[in-house]
Amino acid sequence: MASVPLLIDTHCHLDAGEFDTDRDEAYARARAAGVSLQVIPAVTAANFSDVAAVCRRYDGCLPAWGLHPIYIHVHHRAHLQRLKAQIEAWRPLAVGEIGLDLFVPDLDYTTQEFYYVEQLKIAREYDLPVLLHCRRANDFILKHLRRIRVRGGIAHAFSGSRQQADEFLKLGFKLGFGGAFTWSRATRLRALARELPLEAIVLETDSPDIPPEWLGRGRNEPAELARIARALAELRGEELEQIIRQTTHNAHAVLDLPAV
């Protein structure tokens, strides 16, 4: 019998300050839980070095380079050239984390849109997929994806409608599901996680953020991906092995991940 593929955390900020006191231990717990690969997205140009340090230190941690919409107050146009230089110095799995955020107040939309569009162009130039932050902004995200075609990628922490999900799938994207769907009150998101074709889904933690229900407001970490996978299997009424096998296959389909 073929062995069950190991888990892939397609979105994890192991470089974040919340892990400064126990990063080695958090990484070890993830490996012990069967998490073989972690995608570590950058969020600012200054953050590139932190992501690079984590990816050099820990086997199976792989970078994505990008400028996050929440941090538009620190981005400068020159950082787009730094992004291109970083891609050329260390080709990442994707350009990310990029996108739009219409949830956080007082984030200028025009500035967000500028950096999102320019990074889509960079992803197209380097033939890279993208990791999308699309909180409350799916239609705006999709509008630009139809205009600036990239190599697909992942709609991280997806929480849109089924119609929006189908539009992402048409454009070659997978949809990231993590701790949010495990909350019993998240009825619409749970219905979506249950009803989407399994071929559409990849797993993620977004550690240290978006904790699953069993952690309450506690810090999330990549080791929780194993229990998130079990929760998805129970929600869908499917075998855990099939959930792991298919979501691992899905991640490989959109990212140039190494075999493990």
N, C-alpha and C positions, 0 to 999 in steps of 0.2 A: 504494500500500500504506500502511495506517495505521502511524503511528510507534509504536514500543514504548514503553509507559508507563515513566516513571522510577520508581526504587525508593523505597519508604517504610520508614524505620526506625521501627517502631511503639513502640519502647522504648529510649531512649538517655539516659544521664545526662551530657550534654556539660557540664553545670555542675559536675561533680565536681572535686575538687581535683587529681586525677591529670592534668587537662588544663590546669592553670594556666600551665604553661610553654609550651604550644604549641597553645592552643585555636584560634586563627585558622588555623593550619596544618592541624589535624585537620579543621576545618570545610571548608577548601578541598579537602583530599583526598577528603572525602566527596562534595562537589559534582562533583569531577572523575571520581569513580567512578560517577556517575549517581544518587546519593541526593538526591532533590529535597526531601523532607520528613523531619523528625525530630520525634518526639513526646518531649518532655522532662518526665518526671513528677517532681513534688516528693515529698519524703520526710518533712519536718517543717515546722512553721509557720515556723521560722527560715529554712528553705531556700526559702520562697516568693520572697524577694527575689533570690536567686541564679538561680533558674529564670527569673524575669521578666527579669533583666538579659541572660541568654543569648538569650532569645526576642526581646528588643528589638534585640539587636545583629546577629543572624544571620537572614537571610531564609530562610523555610522551617522554622524551629524554632518549635514550637507547644507551649504548656504544658498539663499536667494538674496539678491541685492535689490533694494528699492527704497523709495521715499514715500512714507505713509501719509495719508491725507490729514490725520489728526495733528501732525507736526508741521503744518504749513508755516507756522510762525518762525521756524528755524531753517526752513529750506531757502536756498538761493538758486538763481538760475545756473550759476556756476556748478552747483551740485549735480546737475544733469551731465555735465562733462566728467565729473568725478565718478558718476555712476557708470558711464561708458568705459572709463579707464579701469574701474574695478572689474567690470565684466571681462575686459581684455586680459587683466592680470589673473583672474580666477573665474573661469566660466562657471556660472551658477546653474542650478536646476531650473531657475525661473527668474523673471523680474518681479520682485515683490518684497514687501507687501505694498501694493499700490491700489488706488481706487478713489472712492468718494464716500463721505460720511455726512448724512443729513440728519443725524440724531444728536450729535454733540452741538450745543449752541455756539453761536458766534464764530463758526468756521466759514470764512468767505468762500462762497461757492465758485466764483470765477477763478480764484487762485487754486482751489482744489482741482478744478477742471483742467486748468493749464498743466499742472504737474501730471495729472492722470493721462492726458492726451499725449504729452511729450514722452512719457514712459511707455505708452503703447507703441509709439513710433520706434523707440529704442528696442523694444522687444521684437518688433517686426524686423528691424535692421539686423539684429543678431540671431534671428530665427529661434527665439526662446518663448516658452509659455509664460503665463503671468499668474500670480497669486493675487486674487482680487479681494479687497475690503469693500463691501457693498452695503453697508448698514443704512437701511431706509432709502436706498438709492439704486435699486436694481434696474429700473427703467432707464435711468440716465446712464448707468454703466453699459447697458446693452446698446443704447443708441450709438455710443462711440465704438463699441466692439463691431457693430455692423459696418461702420465706416472705415475703421482701421483694423483690418483683419490680422490677427496674430495666430500663433500656433496652438490655440486653446489654452488650457490651464485649469485652475480650480477657483470656483466661487466660494471663498472661505466663509465659514460660519453662515451658511445659507439659511435664510429665514423668509424667503419670498413666497409667492403663490406658485401653484402648479403650472400655470401658464408661463410665468417667468422662468421656472425651472426648465420647462421644455425649450424655451428660447436659448438658454445657456447650453443645453445639450446639443441643439442644432448647430451651435457655433464651435463645438468640439470641447466643451468644458465638462468637468465633473463637479459635483457639489459636496462641499465639506460639511460633515456632521460630527458634532462632539457633545460636550456636556449639556448644551442647551436643551436638546430633545429629551433628556432623561428626567426633566422636571415634570411632575404630573400635571401641573397647571398649564404646560405648554401644549395645549390640545391641538392647535392647528399645525404646529411644527411636528408633533408626534404623528399626526395623520399623514403628513407629507413623508416622513421617514419610513412609515409603514407601507405607503402606497407607491412610492417611486420605484422604478425598476432598479434592482440592486446594482446593475451595471452603471448607474448614474452616480453612485455614492463612493466617497473616500472618507476615511476616518481621520480625526484630528483632535487635539486637546486645546490648542491655543494657550497652553501653559505660559504663565501662571494664572491666566484669566479663564473666564467661562467655566467655573467649576461645575461638575455634575451635582445632581440633587443630594447624593449621599455625603458630599463635602460641605453642604450648606454654603456659607460665604468663605470657606477656607481656601487656601492656596491650591490651585490645580497643579498637577505635574504629569509628565509623560507616562508614568507607570499606570495612571488611571485609564489609559487607552484600552487595556485588556478588559476592564469591567465595562467600559463604554461599548466595546464590541459585543459583550454578553448581553447588555441591555438592548442593543439593536436586534440581536438574534431573538430575544424574548418578545420584543415588540412586534417583529415581523413573523414570528412563529416559524423560524428557520433554524437550521443547525448552525452552531457557532463556527464549525469548520468551514462551512460554505460562506458565511459572512466574511471570515478572515481571508479565505482564498480569493473571493471575488473583489473585495475592496483593495487587497494587495495588487491584484491584476489591474484594477482600475488606476491605481496610483502609477504603476509602471506605464500604463497606456498614455498618460499625459505628461509625465516627467521622465527625464533620462536618468533613472535610478540605477545604481549598480545592483547586480545579482548578489543575493546573500544566501 
